[in-house]
Amino acid sequence: MMLPTGRKRLQLTPRVFMWLGLDVFGMLLFAAGAMFLANGEALLVKFPTSIVESAVSLVAGGVLMLIAAANLLREALPQADRSKDKDFKK
């Protein structure tokens, strides 16, 4: 039985870049909503302008970050499983 030699790197495919972009957009929405709720100042030019907009952007940003993180893990985990299968075949 051989020990695994190391982890394989995640391949940067267009799907991975799409999920990373969605994650960054979610972080921006989350930060904009949180900053307005904390300080009353808009992070972006004129968004958000009210407590309702900031709460919606906070929740939407959190949901987008969760979706993006789950899909990034889905992209990364099958590659790790395939590398384990190759080690067992040796």
Order of alpha helices (4+ residues) and beta strands (2+ residues): alpha-alpha
